[in-house]
Amino acid sequence: MGGVSAALSSSSGYIAQPTSATAAAAIDVFRERGAIRPGETTVVVLTGSGLKAPGTLRELIG
């Protein structure tokens, strides 16, 4: 989960709340299982702002 929060903040500027980033982390799992196939469009809604958990994000991202 920390990896997703870090990736989102560094590559796109989004600061996702760690619990919200769980949905984004699941994308890789679904892709590996074949539930999401190449070329398909997938939408992940990040409902929590990382500003709610600055301490946790500091620990995860560094």
C-alpha positions as CSV (number, residue, x, y, z in Angstrom):
1,M,0.0,0.0,0.0
2,G,2.8,2.4,0.8
3,G,4.3,1.8,-2.7
4,V,1.1,2.9,-4.3
5,S,0.8,6.1,-2.2
6,A,4.4,6.9,-3.0
7,A,3.9,6.2,-6.7
8,L,0.8,8.3,-7.0
9,S,2.3,11.3,-5.2
10,S,5.6,11.2,-7.1
11,S,4.3,10.5,-10.6
12,S,1.0,12.3,-10.7
13,G,0.9,14.7,-7.8
14,Y,-2.0,12.9,-6.1
15,I,-1.7,12.4,-2.4
16,A,-4.0,9.5,-1.6
17,Q,-5.0,8.4,1.9
18,P,-3.3,5.1,2.6
19,T,-6.6,3.2,3.0
20,S,-7.9,4.7,-0.3
21,A,-4.7,3.6,-2.1
22,T,-5.6,0.0,-1.4
23,A,-8.0,0.1,-4.4
24,A,-5.2,1.3,-6.6
25,A,-2.9,-1.4,-5.3
26,A,-5.4,-4.0,-6.3
27,I,-5.1,-3.1,-10.0
28,D,-1.8,-5.1,-10.2
29,V,-3.4,-8.1,-8.6
30,F,-6.4,-8.0,-10.9
31,R,-4.1,-7.6,-13.9
32,E,-2.0,-10.6,-12.8
33,R,-5.1,-12.8,-12.4
34,G,-6.4,-11.8,-15.8
35,A,-9.5,-10.0,-14.4
36,I,-8.2,-6.8,-16.2
37,R,-7.0,-7.6,-19.7
38,P,-4.5,-5.5,-21.8
39,G,-6.3,-2.7,-23.6
40,E,-9.2,-2.5,-21.1
41,T,-10.0,0.8,-19.4
42,T,-10.1,0.6,-15.6
43,V,-11.1,3.4,-13.2
44,V,-10.1,3.6,-9.6
45,V,-11.8,6.1,-7.4
46,L,-9.5,7.5,-4.6
47,T,-11.9,9.0,-2.1
48,G,-9.6,9.9,0.8
49,S,-7.1,12.8,0.8
50,G,-3.6,12.1,2.0
51,L,-3.8,15.3,3.9
52,K,-5.9,13.4,6.5
53,A,-3.0,11.1,7.4
54,P,0.3,13.1,7.1
55,G,2.0,11.1,9.8
56,T,1.3,7.8,8.1
57,L,2.3,9.1,4.7
58,R,5.6,10.5,6.1
59,E,6.4,6.9,7.4
60,L,5.4,5.3,4.1
61,I,7.0,7.7,1.7
62,G,9.9,8.9,3.8
